Amino acid sequence: MAQPTTLQRPASITDAFLQQLVARVPSTSGGTWKLTEVYSGEVLVELPQSTLADIEQAFATARAAQREWAARPLSERLAVFKRAHSLFLDNAQTTTDLIQVESGKNRRMAIEETCDPPMVMSHYLKRAAKLLAPVKRGGPVPFVSTSTEIRQPKGVVGIIAPWNFPFATGISDSISALMAGNAIVLKPDNKTALSPLYGIQMLEEAGLPKGLFQVVCGEGPDIGPTLIDNANYVMFTGSTATGRVIGERAGRNLIGCCLELGGKNPMIVLEDADLEEVVQGALFGAFGNTGQICMHIERMYLPRSRYEEFRAKFVAATEALTLGASYDFGPDVGSLVSVEQRDRVQSHVEDAVAKGANVVTGGKPRPDLGPAFFEPTILEGVTPDMLAGSVETFGPVVALYAYDTVDEAVALANDTDYGLNASVWGGDLANACQVGRRIESGNVNVNDILATAFASKGTPSGGVKQSGVGARHGDQGLLKYTDVQNLAVLKKQVMGARPGQDYDAYVKGMLGGLRMMRKTRIR
């Protein structure tokens, strides 16, 4: 077996810098977890592991800070994020170094990940004041009563972030919650805790009060229940299996939750699609972030008349991709996040082959490049009884299928328990959009894979079926972190019968009033 490539780590990744970041994580037990450089497998830093008492103290600290934060004028809270926006952009290269060293993704994906929090900040800096402003409406009796909708922060929001986009999810999901007046207790994945820790450091440099944004670390089954039990709301991104556990516990605690879960995302290519563009999109859809994107494509449906043409172009383009462990923009595809994830991907490919599928290209790990590298892989003949045919693989593996009618393609695309993302490609945009509307998915991209939907911060993004509950982005992405208070005012006692009043006469007057209110009701 070849040895992993020897790399010079980025100059920003010093031992002192890493120790400064992990010092934020509470751990009264002294227990640690070895956080490694994915490309080499070498230990970067000992990440403190939080005890249950540490988690409870983190919530207590956050709750105390939240009361002062929520009392601040909204303009002061938003000013923090105006400054943070500049800091995040100024320090994007350092953030990129951290993302690469902890996740193994190629540099293009890492730098693009750093763009997400500033995009979210930009959107909600424009929308938050309107969304959080009190809305006065008419009450039940015109002119003498009012009802005002007031948005109150939930309190302390627990965020459980995944390892595939640790900075984007760990920080972006926190931004609107903080703007709304909440505090945060974040649990990043142990493997990828560094970049969100750096994001919090930048937020505090921009003026976020210390103590408001807490971080706890540990394995999910060990510390997740305590985090949920202390939170006023939970935001989770991860697997459907874990999402069910979190949703059940949140329900028992009578708190809300937003869950973005797994997907087995389809792509449908229509007869009139531009195959040159489709192939470029398909490369990113299948192999972007080494296939570790919740919204990436694992099933591609091609019209039979153009199947061979697409197959030839796609295979050639896939085989031209460069793989490598590098802190520059050279490689097209990076590493999987861990050896365990590599083994999962390999098991899906081996299961498919054992049950009759064909590996068109790829299909093997690449230990010569690094411990967790796996080749971009194209499969044919995948059936629902195979893991790769029904279960989310979450790696650089995609299956090709031919279809005869659009109705058949739509039925195949919908033949899944998931519904997170889908892609439709066609020259006739109106027709492609009509096909997209028929797909049971929370996100559908026409002539794109996923970026257009996810980067549209003004529109909610979430899953249907087993792919989740709730959404991030859009107005809902901020309002979900608030409770509604109905402040109702009656200026004069006119509701209800007066003492001694004939009740029949009262009822007659009340019914007449209801008829009149239909015409005179004030919003």
C-alpha positions as CSV (number, residue, x, y, z in Angstrom):
1,M,0.0,0.0,0.0
2,A,1.4,3.4,-1.0
3,Q,2.0,5.9,1.7
4,P,-0.2,9.1,2.0
5,T,1.3,12.2,0.3
6,T,3.4,14.4,2.6
7,L,2.0,17.9,2.8
8,Q,3.1,21.2,4.2
9,R,0.2,22.5,6.2
10,P,-1.0,26.1,5.6
11,A,1.0,28.7,7.5
12,S,-2.1,29.8,9.4
13,I,-2.5,26.3,11.0
14,T,-0.1,26.7,13.9
15,D,-0.3,24.8,17.1
16,A,-0.8,28.0,19.0
17,F,-3.8,29.0,16.8
18,L,-5.4,25.6,17.2
19,Q,-5.0,25.6,21.0
20,Q,-6.5,29.1,21.1
21,L,-9.6,27.8,19.2
22,V,-10.2,24.6,21.2
23,A,-9.7,26.4,24.5
24,R,-13.2,27.7,24.1
25,V,-14.7,24.2,24.5
26,P,-15.6,23.4,28.2
27,S,-14.3,20.1,29.6
28,T,-14.1,19.6,33.3
29,S,-13.2,15.9,32.9
30,G,-10.1,16.6,30.9
31,G,-11.2,14.1,28.2
32,T,-10.1,14.8,24.7
33,W,-10.7,13.5,21.1
34,K,-7.9,13.3,18.6
35,L,-8.8,15.7,15.7
36,T,-6.8,14.8,12.7
37,E,-5.6,16.3,9.4
38,V,-7.7,14.3,7.0
39,Y,-5.1,14.3,4.2
40,S,-2.4,12.6,6.3
41,G,-4.2,11.1,9.3
42,E,-1.9,13.0,11.6
43,V,-3.3,14.4,14.9
44,L,-3.8,18.2,14.7
45,V,-5.0,18.9,18.2
46,E,-6.6,17.2,21.2
47,L,-10.2,18.5,21.2
48,P,-11.7,18.8,24.7
49,Q,-14.8,16.7,25.3
50,S,-17.7,18.2,27.3
51,T,-19.4,16.5,30.2
52,L,-23.1,16.7,30.9
53,A,-22.4,19.2,33.6
54,D,-20.3,21.3,31.1
55,I,-23.3,21.4,28.8
56,E,-25.7,22.5,31.5
57,Q,-23.3,25.2,32.5
58,A,-22.9,26.3,28.9
59,F,-26.7,26.7,28.7
60,A,-26.8,28.6,32.0
61,T,-24.1,31.0,30.8
62,A,-25.8,31.5,27.4
63,R,-29.2,32.1,29.1
64,A,-27.8,34.8,31.3
65,A,-26.1,36.5,28.3
66,Q,-29.3,36.1,26.2
67,R,-31.4,38.2,28.5
68,E,-29.1,41.2,28.0
69,W,-28.7,40.6,24.3
70,A,-32.5,40.4,23.7
71,A,-33.0,43.7,25.6
72,R,-30.7,45.5,23.2
73,P,-32.3,47.5,20.3
74,L,-32.4,45.4,17.2
75,S,-30.2,48.0,15.4
76,E,-27.4,47.3,17.9
77,R,-27.7,43.6,17.3
78,L,-27.6,44.0,13.6
79,A,-24.6,46.3,13.8
80,V,-22.6,43.3,15.0
81,F,-23.3,41.4,11.8
82,K,-22.5,44.4,9.6
83,R,-19.0,44.3,11.1
84,A,-18.9,40.5,11.0
85,H,-19.7,40.5,7.3
86,S,-16.4,42.3,6.6
87,L,-14.4,40.2,9.0
88,F,-15.6,37.0,7.5
89,L,-14.6,38.1,4.0
90,D,-11.2,39.5,5.2
91,N,-10.4,36.2,6.9
92,A,-11.8,33.8,4.2
93,Q,-8.4,32.3,3.4
94,T,-7.7,31.3,7.0
95,T,-11.2,29.9,7.3
96,T,-10.6,27.9,4.1
97,D,-7.3,26.5,5.5
98,L,-9.2,25.3,8.6
99,I,-12.0,23.7,6.6
100,Q,-9.6,21.9,4.4
101,V,-7.4,20.6,7.1
102,E,-10.3,19.2,9.2
103,S,-12.5,17.9,6.3
104,G,-10.2,17.1,3.5
105,K,-12.3,18.8,0.8
106,N,-10.7,20.4,-2.1
107,R,-9.9,24.1,-1.9
108,R,-12.6,25.3,-4.3
109,M,-15.3,23.7,-2.1
110,A,-13.7,25.1,1.0
111,I,-13.6,28.7,-0.2
112,E,-17.1,28.4,-1.4
113,E,-18.2,27.2,2.0
114,T,-16.8,30.4,3.6
115,C,-19.2,32.5,1.4
116,D,-22.3,31.1,2.9
117,P,-22.4,33.0,6.3
118,P,-21.7,36.4,4.6
119,M,-24.6,35.7,2.2
120,V,-26.9,34.8,5.0
121,M,-25.8,38.0,6.9
122,S,-26.5,40.1,3.9
123,H,-30.0,38.7,3.4
124,Y,-31.2,39.0,7.0
125,L,-29.5,42.4,7.5
126,K,-32.0,43.6,4.9
127,R,-35.0,41.6,6.2
128,A,-34.7,41.3,10.0
129,A,-36.0,44.7,10.9
130,K,-39.2,44.2,9.0
131,L,-39.7,40.6,10.1
132,L,-39.2,41.4,13.8
133,A,-41.2,44.6,13.8
134,P,-44.5,44.5,15.7
135,V,-47.5,44.1,13.4
136,K,-50.6,45.9,14.6
137,R,-54.0,44.5,13.5
138,G,-57.6,45.1,14.3
139,G,-59.2,43.3,17.2
140,P,-62.6,41.5,17.4
141,V,-64.5,44.8,17.7
142,P,-63.6,47.5,15.2
143,F,-62.2,50.8,16.4
144,V,-62.2,49.9,20.1
145,S,-59.8,46.9,20.1
146,T,-56.5,46.0,18.6
147,S,-54.2,43.0,18.4
148,T,-50.5,43.3,17.9
149,E,-48.2,40.4,16.8
150,I,-44.9,40.7,18.7
151,R,-41.9,38.4,17.9
152,Q,-40.1,37.2,21.0
153,P,-36.9,35.2,20.9
154,K,-37.1,31.5,21.8
155,G,-34.2,31.8,24.4
156,V,-31.3,29.5,23.8
157,V,-31.1,27.6,20.5
158,G,-29.3,24.3,20.4
159,I,-27.6,23.7,17.0
160,I,-26.2,20.4,16.0
161,A,-24.0,20.9,12.9
162,P,-22.7,18.2,10.5
163,W,-19.2,17.5,9.4
164,N,-19.7,18.0,5.6
165,F,-20.2,21.8,5.8
166,P,-19.2,22.6,9.4
167,F,-18.6,26.3,8.9
168,A,-21.6,27.0,6.7
169,T,-24.1,25.2,8.9
170,G,-22.6,25.8,12.3
171,I,-22.4,29.6,11.7
172,S,-25.1,30.3,9.1
173,D,-27.8,28.6,11.1
174,S,-26.9,30.7,14.1
175,I,-27.0,34.1,12.4
176,S,-30.7,34.6,12.1
177,A,-31.2,33.1,15.6
178,L,-28.8,35.6,17.1
179,M,-30.3,38.5,15.2
180,A,-33.7,37.5,16.6
181,G,-32.3,37.9,20.1
182,N,-31.4,34.3,21.0
183,A,-28.3,32.7,22.4
184,I,-26.6,29.6,20.9
185,V,-25.2,26.4,22.2
186,L,-23.5,24.7,19.2
187,K,-22.4,21.1,19.0
188,P,-20.2,20.6,16.0
189,D,-19.0,17.2,14.9
190,N,-15.8,16.3,16.6
191,K,-14.1,15.8,13.3
192,T,-14.8,19.4,12.1
193,A,-15.0,21.7,15.2
194,L,-12.2,24.1,14.2
195,S,-13.8,26.2,11.5
196,P,-17.0,27.0,13.5
197,L,-14.9,27.8,16.5
198,Y,-13.0,30.3,14.4
199,G,-16.3,31.7,13.1
200,I,-17.4,32.4,16.7
201,Q,-14.1,34.1,17.4
202,M,-14.7,36.4,14.5
203,L,-18.3,37.1,15.7
204,E,-17.0,38.1,19.1
205,E,-14.4,40.3,17.4
206,A,-17.3,42.0,15.7
207,G,-18.9,42.7,19.0
208,L,-21.0,39.7,19.8
209,P,-21.1,39.5,23.7
210,K,-18.9,36.8,25.2
211,G,-20.9,34.0,26.6
212,L,-23.8,34.3,24.1
213,F,-22.4,31.8,21.7
214,Q,-21.3,28.6,23.5
215,V,-19.7,25.4,22.0
216,V,-19.8,21.9,23.5
217,C,-18.1,18.9,22.0
218,G,-18.6,15.2,22.3
219,E,-20.1,12.2,20.5
220,G,-23.8,12.8,19.6
221,P,-25.3,9.9,21.6
222,D,-23.3,10.9,24.6
223,I,-24.2,14.6,24.8
224,G,-27.1,15.1,22.4
225,P,-29.9,14.3,24.8
226,T,-28.6,16.8,27.4
227,L,-28.3,19.5,24.8
228,I,-31.9,18.9,23.6
229,D,-33.2,18.8,27.1
230,N,-31.8,22.2,27.9
231,A,-32.6,24.0,24.6
232,N,-35.7,26.1,23.8
233,Y,-35.4,25.1,20.1
234,V,-33.2,22.7,18.1
235,M,-31.7,23.1,14.6
236,F,-30.2,19.8,13.2
237,T,-28.6,18.9,9.9
238,G,-27.7,15.3,9.4
239,S,-29.1,11.8,8.8
240,T,-32.7,10.8,8.8
241,A,-32.1,8.2,11.5
242,T,-30.6,10.7,13.9
243,G,-33.3,13.3,12.9
244,R,-36.0,10.9,14.1
245,V,-34.3,10.6,17.5
246,I,-33.9,14.4,17.8
247,G,-37.5,15.1,16.7
248,E,-38.9,12.6,19.2
249,R,-37.0,14.0,22.1
250,A,-37.8,17.6,21.1
251,G,-41.5,16.6,20.9
252,R,-41.4,15.1,24.4
253,N,-39.9,18.4,25.7
254,L,-42.6,20.4,23.8
255,I,-40.0,22.4,22.0
256,G,-39.8,23.1,18.2
257,C,-37.1,21.8,15.9
258,C,-36.0,22.2,12.3
259,L,-34.4,19.1,10.7
260,E,-32.6,19.0,7.4
261,L,-32.1,15.3,6.8
262,G,-30.8,12.9,4.1
263,G,-31.6,12.6,0.4
264,K,-31.3,10.2,-2.5
265,N,-31.5,13.1,-5.0
266,P,-32.5,12.5,-8.6
267,M,-31.5,14.3,-11.8
268,I,-33.7,14.1,-14.9
269,V,-32.3,15.0,-18.3
270,L,-34.9,15.9,-21.0
271,E,-34.6,15.2,-24.7
272,D,-33.8,18.8,-25.6
273,A,-31.1,19.4,-22.9
274,D,-27.7,20.8,-23.8
275,L,-25.5,17.8,-23.0
276,E,-22.3,19.8,-22.7
277,E,-23.9,21.9,-19.9
278,V,-25.5,18.8,-18.4
279,V,-22.2,17.0,-18.1
280,Q,-20.6,20.0,-16.4
281,G,-23.5,20.1,-13.9
282,A,-23.4,16.4,-13.4
283,L,-19.8,16.4,-12.5
284,F,-20.5,18.8,-9.6
285,G,-23.7,17.1,-8.7
286,A,-22.1,13.7,-8.3
287,F,-18.6,14.6,-7.2
288,G,-18.7,18.1,-5.7
289,N,-17.3,18.0,-2.1
290,T,-16.5,14.4,-2.9
291,G,-20.2,13.6,-3.0
292,Q,-20.7,14.7,0.6
293,I,-23.5,17.2,0.1
294,C,-27.0,16.6,1.4
295,M,-28.3,17.9,-1.9
296,H,-25.9,16.1,-4.2
297,I,-27.1,13.8,-7.0
298,E,-27.0,10.0,-6.6
299,R,-29.5,9.0,-9.4
300,M,-29.3,10.3,-13.0
301,Y,-32.2,9.6,-15.4
302,L,-31.4,10.0,-19.1
303,P,-33.7,9.6,-22.2
304,R,-32.8,6.3,-23.9
305,S,-32.3,8.1,-27.2
306,R,-29.4,10.1,-25.7
307,Y,-28.2,7.7,-23.0
308,E,-25.1,6.5,-24.8
309,E,-24.1,10.0,-25.9
310,F,-24.4,11.3,-22.3
311,R,-22.7,8.3,-20.9
312,A,-19.6,8.7,-23.1
313,K,-19.3,12.4,-22.4
314,F,-19.8,12.0,-18.6
315,V,-17.4,9.1,-18.3
316,A,-14.7,10.9,-20.2
317,A,-15.2,14.0,-18.0
318,T,-15.2,12.0,-14.8
319,E,-12.0,10.2,-15.8
320,A,-10.4,13.6,-16.5
321,L,-11.0,14.8,-12.9
322,T,-7.8,15.2,-10.8
323,L,-7.8,13.8,-7.3
324,G,-5.3,15.0,-4.7
325,A,-4.4,16.2,-1.3
326,S,-3.5,19.8,-1.7
327,Y,-4.0,23.2,-0.1
328,D,-4.1,24.9,-3.5
329,F,-6.7,25.0,-6.2
330,G,-5.1,22.2,-8.2
331,P,-7.2,19.1,-7.5
332,D,-10.8,18.8,-8.7
333,V,-11.8,16.3,-6.0
334,G,-10.6,16.0,-2.5
335,S,-10.8,13.4,0.2
336,L,-13.7,11.9,2.0
337,V,-13.9,13.1,5.6
338,S,-12.7,10.0,7.3
339,V,-11.7,6.4,6.8
340,E,-15.0,5.3,8.3
341,Q,-16.9,7.3,5.6
342,R,-14.6,5.8,2.9
343,D,-15.5,2.3,4.2
344,R,-19.2,3.2,4.0
345,V,-18.9,4.3,0.4
346,Q,-16.8,1.3,-0.6
347,S,-19.4,-1.0,1.0
348,H,-22.2,0.5,-1.1
349,V,-20.2,-0.1,-4.3
350,E,-19.2,-3.6,-3.3
351,D,-22.8,-4.5,-2.5
352,A,-24.0,-3.2,-5.8
353,V,-21.4,-5.2,-7.7
354,A,-22.2,-8.3,-5.8
355,K,-25.8,-8.0,-6.7
356,G,-25.2,-7.4,-10.4
357,A,-24.4,-3.8,-11.0
358,N,-21.5,-2.7,-13.3
359,V,-18.8,-0.2,-12.4
360,V,-18.4,2.0,-15.4
361,T,-15.4,3.9,-14.0
362,G,-13.8,4.3,-10.5
363,G,-15.0,2.2,-7.7
364,K,-11.8,1.9,-5.6
365,P,-10.2,3.6,-2.6
366,R,-7.0,5.5,-3.3
367,P,-4.6,5.1,-0.3
368,D,-1.8,6.4,-2.4
369,L,-3.4,9.8,-2.2
370,G,-4.4,9.7,1.5
371,P,-6.2,7.5,4.0
372,A,-9.8,8.4,3.0
373,F,-9.6,9.0,-0.7
374,F,-12.1,7.2,-3.0
375,E,-12.4,7.4,-6.8
376,P,-15.3,9.2,-8.5
377,T,-17.5,6.3,-9.4
378,I,-20.2,5.7,-12.0
379,L,-22.5,2.7,-11.8
380,E,-25.0,1.1,-14.1
381,G,-27.6,-1.6,-13.4
382,V,-28.3,-0.4,-9.9
383,T,-31.6,-1.8,-8.5
384,P,-33.6,-0.9,-5.4
385,D,-32.4,-4.0,-3.5
386,M,-28.9,-2.6,-3.5
387,L,-27.7,-0.1,-0.9
388,A,-26.6,2.3,-3.7
389,G,-30.1,2.0,-5.1
390,S,-32.1,3.1,-2.1
391,V,-29.9,4.3,0.8
392,E,-28.0,7.6,0.8
393,T,-24.4,6.8,-0.1
394,F,-23.0,10.3,0.7
395,G,-19.9,9.8,-1.4
396,P,-18.6,10.2,-5.0
397,V,-20.9,7.5,-6.4
398,V,-23.7,8.0,-9.0
399,A,-26.0,5.6,-10.8
400,L,-27.1,6.0,-14.4
401,Y,-30.6,5.0,-15.7
402,A,-32.3,5.1,-19.1
403,Y,-36.0,6.1,-19.4
404,D,-38.5,5.9,-22.2
405,T,-41.1,8.5,-21.2
406,V,-41.0,11.6,-19.0
407,D,-43.8,10.1,-16.9
408,E,-41.6,7.1,-16.3
409,A,-38.7,9.4,-15.3
410,V,-40.8,11.3,-12.9
411,A,-42.2,8.2,-11.3
412,L,-38.6,6.8,-10.9
413,A,-37.4,10.1,-9.4
414,N,-40.3,10.0,-6.9
415,D,-39.7,6.4,-6.0
416,T,-37.9,7.1,-2.8
417,D,-38.6,7.9,0.9
418,Y,-36.5,11.1,0.5
419,G,-37.4,14.5,-0.9
420,L,-34.6,17.0,-0.4
421,N,-33.3,18.1,-3.8
422,A,-33.8,17.3,-7.5
423,S,-32.4,18.6,-10.8
424,V,-34.1,18.9,-14.2
425,W,-32.3,19.8,-17.4
426,G,-34.0,20.9,-20.6
427,G,-33.9,23.5,-23.4
428,D,-37.6,24.4,-23.0
429,L,-37.6,26.1,-19.6
430,A,-41.4,26.1,-19.3
431,N,-41.5,22.4,-19.9
432,A,-38.6,21.7,-17.6
433,C,-40.3,23.7,-14.9
434,Q,-43.5,21.7,-15.4
435,V,-41.5,18.5,-14.9
436,G,-39.8,20.0,-11.8
437,R,-43.2,20.8,-10.2
438,R,-44.1,17.1,-10.5
439,I,-41.1,16.0,-8.4
440,E,-41.7,15.4,-4.7
441,S,-38.8,17.4,-3.4
442,G,-38.4,20.5,-1.2
443,N,-35.8,21.9,-3.7
444,V,-35.8,21.5,-7.5
445,N,-33.2,23.1,-9.7
446,V,-33.8,23.6,-13.4
447,N,-30.6,23.6,-15.4
448,D,-28.5,23.5,-12.3
449,I,-27.7,21.0,-9.6
450,L,-28.2,22.7,-6.2
451,A,-26.5,26.1,-5.9
452,T,-29.3,28.1,-7.4
453,A,-31.8,26.8,-4.8
454,F,-29.5,26.9,-1.8
455,A,-28.0,30.3,-2.6
456,S,-31.5,31.8,-3.0
457,K,-31.5,33.0,0.6
458,G,-34.9,34.8,0.3
459,T,-36.7,31.5,-0.3
460,P,-37.0,28.7,2.3
461,S,-35.0,25.6,1.7
462,G,-36.0,22.3,3.3
463,G,-37.0,18.7,2.7
464,V,-40.2,16.8,2.3
465,K,-41.1,13.2,3.1
466,Q,-38.2,11.7,5.1
467,S,-35.8,14.5,4.2
468,G,-36.8,16.8,7.0
469,V,-39.1,19.1,8.9
470,G,-39.0,22.9,8.5
471,A,-36.6,25.0,6.5
472,R,-33.7,27.3,6.6
473,H,-33.5,30.6,4.7
474,G,-36.4,32.9,3.7
475,D,-38.6,34.6,6.2
476,Q,-39.2,31.2,7.8
477,G,-35.5,30.8,8.5
478,L,-35.6,33.7,11.0
479,L,-39.2,33.5,12.3
480,K,-38.8,29.9,13.4
481,Y,-36.4,31.2,16.1
482,T,-39.2,33.3,17.6
483,D,-42.4,32.9,19.6
484,V,-45.4,34.9,18.7
485,Q,-46.9,37.1,21.5
486,N,-50.4,38.4,20.9
487,L,-50.8,41.7,22.7
488,A,-54.5,42.5,22.6
489,V,-56.0,45.8,23.8
490,L,-59.6,46.6,24.5
491,K,-60.1,50.4,24.7
492,K,-63.6,50.2,26.2
493,Q,-65.6,47.4,27.8
494,V,-68.0,46.6,25.0
495,M,-67.6,42.8,24.8
496,G,-70.1,40.6,26.6
497,A,-73.6,41.3,28.0
498,R,-73.9,44.2,30.5
499,P,-75.3,43.4,33.9
500,G,-79.1,43.1,33.7
501,Q,-79.2,43.2,29.9
502,D,-81.7,41.0,28.2
503,Y,-79.6,38.2,26.8
504,D,-81.9,37.6,23.8
505,A,-81.4,41.2,22.8
506,Y,-77.6,40.9,23.4
507,V,-77.4,37.8,21.1
508,K,-79.4,39.6,18.4
509,G,-77.1,42.5,18.6
510,M,-74.0,40.3,18.6
511,L,-75.1,38.4,15.5
512,G,-75.8,41.7,13.8
513,G,-72.4,43.0,14.7
514,L,-70.8,39.9,13.2
515,R,-72.6,40.7,9.9
516,M,-71.3,44.2,10.0
517,M,-67.8,43.2,11.0
518,R,-67.4,41.3,7.7
519,K,-67.6,44.6,5.9
520,T,-65.8,46.9,8.4
521,R,-63.2,44.7,9.9
522,I,-59.8,46.4,10.2
523,R,-56.7,44.2,9.5
